[in-house]
Amino acid sequence: MFKNLLFSIFFFSGIIFISIVFLPALFFPQKIVLIGGRIMGHWTSFCLKFFLSTEIFIKGKENIIKNKKFFIASSHQSMF
């Protein structure tokens, strides 16, 4: 219970901070916006690993086609 509360406080305060910092990035090139998204993903991974001891496995990463656009859909709710 305490770990969940600690996770929620740090996770959501970090997400709010990152969102506010990168809000002006919407007027800049797409690469800057993507940097904000990447930072948000790293923050999520850090909080999950540090506070909740969650292991994250990514299977099939080698099958992603480089330099092509695609859409990833999952059949479950995910923060990633």
Buried (B, 14 or more C-beta within 10 A) or exposed (E): EEEEEBBEEBBEEBBEEBEEEBEEBEEEEEEEBEEBEEBBEEBBBEBBEEBEEEEEEEEEEEEEEEEEEEEEEEEEEEEE
